[in-house]
Amino acid sequence: MARGNAERRSKKKDKYREKKRHPYRAGGGKRSMNLKMRRKEKLKEEKNKEKKKAKKK
């Protein structure tokens, strides 16, 4: 009897468990945000390199 109840509970949990969203679907908001962050980081790195070169001269 106890085993049957546990199986039912696990089925319900599986049924209502949130599905993982594919990163390239559903608008892809998170992916586009990551791309923007990468661009900002690259720009910062380039500016820092330029500043270092200017200081050396």
Backbone as a printed PyTorch tensor [residue, N CA C, xyz], in Angstrom:
tensor([[[  0.8240,  -1.2050,   0.0000],
         [  0.0000,   0.0000,   0.0000],
         [  0.8700,   1.2730,   0.0000]],

        [[  1.8720,   1.2710,   0.8500],
         [  2.7380,   2.4550,   0.9350],
         [  3.4890,   2.6760,  -0.3730]],

        [[  3.8840,   1.5830,  -0.9950],
         [  4.6250,   1.7010,  -2.2520],
         [  3.7480,   2.3450,  -3.3270]],

        [[  2.4960,   1.9600,  -3.3840],
         [  1.5740,   2.5180,  -4.3770],
         [  1.4190,   4.0170,  -4.2240]],

        [[  1.3130,   4.4800,  -2.9820],
         [  1.1800,   5.9250,  -2.7400],
         [  2.4300,   6.6760,  -3.1800]],

        [[  3.5970,   6.1080,  -2.8950],
         [  4.8550,   6.7520,  -3.2700],
         [  4.9640,   6.8720,  -4.7850]],

        [[  4.5330,   5.8290,  -5.4940],
         [  4.5790,   5.8750,  -6.9600],
         [  3.6610,   6.9570,  -7.4980]],

        [[  2.4730,   7.0740,  -6.9090],
         [  1.5380,   8.1080,  -7.3530],
         [  2.1340,   9.4970,  -7.1310]],

        [[  2.7330,   9.6920,  -5.9630],
         [  3.3290,  10.9960,  -5.6600],
         [  4.4300,  11.3450,  -6.6580]],

        [[  5.2750,  10.3640,  -6.9640],
         [  6.3800,  10.6430,  -7.8850],
         [  5.8540,  10.9710,  -9.2770]],

        [[  4.7680,  10.3220,  -9.6930],
         [  4.1820,  10.6280, -11.0000],
         [  3.6700,  12.0600, -11.0290]],

        [[  3.0180,  12.4800,  -9.9420],
         [  2.5050,  13.8500,  -9.8930],
         [  3.6530,  14.8480,  -9.9590]],

        [[  4.7210,  14.5760,  -9.2320],
         [  5.8740,  15.4780,  -9.2510],
         [  6.4440,  15.5790, -10.6630]],

        [[  6.5650,  14.4290, -11.3390],
         [  7.0910,  14.4390, -12.7030],
         [  6.1780,  15.2300, -13.6280]],

        [[  4.8730,  15.0780, -13.4230],
         [  3.9040,  15.7370, -14.2870],
         [  4.0150,  17.2570, -14.1780]],

        [[  4.2020,  17.7540, -12.9550],
         [  4.2110,  19.1960, -12.7440],
         [  5.6110,  19.7960, -12.7040]],

        [[  6.6110,  18.9670, -12.8640],
         [  7.9820,  19.4770, -12.8480],
         [  8.1840,  20.4270, -14.0270]],

        [[  8.8570,  21.5030, -13.7680],
         [  9.0650,  22.5000, -14.8200],
         [ 10.0480,  21.9650, -15.8480]],

        [[  9.6780,  22.1020, -17.1060],
         [ 10.5460,  21.6260, -18.1790],
         [ 11.6660,  22.6330, -18.3950]],

        [[ 12.8430,  22.1170, -18.7080],
         [ 13.9660,  23.0010, -18.9990],
         [ 13.7470,  23.6310, -20.3660]],

        [[ 13.9460,  24.9220, -20.4360],
         [ 13.7680,  25.6040, -21.7180],
         [ 15.0510,  25.5280, -22.5200]],

        [[ 14.8870,  25.3570, -23.7900],
         [ 16.0400,  25.3260, -24.6770],
         [ 16.5810,  26.7500, -24.7950]],

        [[ 17.8930,  26.9360, -24.7010],
         [ 18.4410,  28.3020, -24.6680],
         [ 18.1890,  29.1310, -25.9210]],

        [[ 17.9640,  28.4770, -27.0550],
         [ 17.7690,  29.2290, -28.2970],
         [ 16.2990,  29.4110, -28.6240]],

        [[ 15.4150,  28.9240, -27.7790],
         [ 13.9800,  29.0640, -28.0220],
         [ 13.3850,  30.0350, -27.0120]],

        [[ 12.0960,  30.2330, -27.1220],
         [ 11.3300,  31.0610, -26.1820],
         [ 11.9290,  32.4620, -26.0750]],

        [[ 12.1750,  33.0850, -27.2090],
         [ 12.6500,  34.4600, -27.2130],
         [ 14.1530,  34.6000, -27.0740]],

        [[ 14.7660,  33.6550, -26.4090],
         [ 16.2170,  33.6830, -26.2480],
         [ 16.7210,  34.9190, -25.5340]],

        [[ 15.9440,  35.4370, -24.5970],
         [ 16.3460,  36.6530, -23.8900],
         [ 17.6570,  36.5040, -23.1540]],

        [[ 17.8290,  35.3720, -22.5220],
         [ 19.0480,  35.1710, -21.7390],
         [ 20.2660,  35.1180, -22.6580]],

        [[ 20.1180,  34.4580, -23.8000],
         [ 21.2350,  34.3290, -24.7390],
         [ 21.6440,  35.6950, -25.2800]],

        [[ 20.6610,  36.4950, -25.6540],
         [ 20.9850,  37.8170, -26.2060],
         [ 21.6410,  38.6880, -25.1380]],

        [[ 21.2110,  38.5200, -23.8850],
         [ 21.8160,  39.2810, -22.8030],
         [ 23.2820,  38.8870, -22.6340]],

        [[ 23.5450,  37.5830, -22.7370],
         [ 24.9200,  37.1050, -22.6160],
         [ 25.7930,  37.6770, -23.7250]],

        [[ 25.2610,  37.7430, -24.9340],
         [ 26.0260,  38.2900, -26.0510],
         [ 26.3600,  39.7590, -25.8050]],

        [[ 25.3940,  40.5100, -25.2790],
         [ 25.6360,  41.9260, -24.9840],
         [ 26.7240,  42.0750, -23.9320]],

        [[ 26.6780,  41.2160, -22.9180],
         [ 27.6800,  41.2810, -21.8530],
         [ 29.0700,  40.9980, -22.4180]],

        [[ 29.1590,  40.0040, -23.2990],
         [ 30.4530,  39.6740, -23.9100],
         [ 30.9970,  40.8570, -24.6940]],

        [[ 30.1290,  41.5180, -25.4600],
         [ 30.5620,  42.6820, -26.2500],
         [ 31.1010,  43.7810, -25.3380]],

        [[ 30.3810,  44.0320, -24.2410],
         [ 30.8240,  45.0690, -23.3000],
         [ 32.1890,  44.7190, -22.7210]],

        [[ 32.3640,  43.4440, -22.3520],
         [ 33.6460,  43.0160, -21.7880],
         [ 34.7790,  43.1880, -22.7910]],

        [[ 34.5260,  42.8390, -24.0520],
         [ 35.5510,  42.9900, -25.0850],
         [ 35.9430,  44.4550, -25.2480]],

        [[ 34.9490,  45.3280, -25.2720],
         [ 35.2360,  46.7580, -25.4080],
         [ 36.0730,  47.2610, -24.2380]],

        [[ 35.7290,  46.8200, -23.0260],
         [ 36.5020,  47.2310, -21.8490],
         [ 37.9440,  46.7590, -21.9560]],

        [[ 38.1280,  45.5040, -22.3830],
         [ 39.4780,  44.9520, -22.5210],
         [ 40.2860,  45.7460, -23.5410]],

        [[ 39.6650,  46.0740, -24.6730],
         [ 40.3600,  46.8390, -25.7100],
         [ 40.7650,  48.2230, -25.1900]],

        [[ 39.8590,  48.8700, -24.4630],
         [ 40.1730,  50.1920, -23.9130],
         [ 41.3210,  50.1010, -22.9200]],

        [[ 41.3020,  49.0610, -22.0860],
         [ 42.3800,  48.8850, -21.1110],
         [ 43.7220,  48.6670, -21.8000]],

        [[ 43.7270,  47.8860, -22.8800],
         [ 44.9610,  47.6470, -23.6370],
         [ 45.5010,  48.9540, -24.2090]],

        [[ 44.5960,  49.7680, -24.7580],
         [ 45.0030,  51.0550, -25.3230],
         [ 45.5950,  51.9640, -24.2460]],

        [[ 44.9790,  51.9610, -23.0600],
         [ 45.4900,  52.7860, -21.9600],
         [ 46.8830,  52.3290, -21.5420]],

        [[ 47.0940,  51.0200, -21.4780],
         [ 48.3990,  50.4810, -21.0920],
         [ 49.4630,  50.8640, -22.1120]],

        [[ 49.1130,  50.7880, -23.3970],
         [ 50.0570,  51.1650, -24.4520],
         [ 50.4170,  52.6430, -24.3350]],

        [[ 49.4210,  53.4740, -24.0580],
         [ 49.6590,  54.9140, -23.9360],
         [ 50.5650,  55.2150, -22.7440]],

        [[ 50.3950,  54.4820, -21.6560],
         [ 51.2300,  54.6990, -20.4690],
         [ 52.6770,  54.3030, -20.7280]],

        [[ 52.8870,  53.2350, -21.4940],
         [ 54.2430,  52.7610, -21.7860],
         [ 55.0120,  53.7730, -22.6150]],

        [[ 54.3320,  54.4830, -23.5120],
         [ 54.9990,  55.4630, -24.3850],
         [ 55.2950,  56.6860, -23.6320]]])
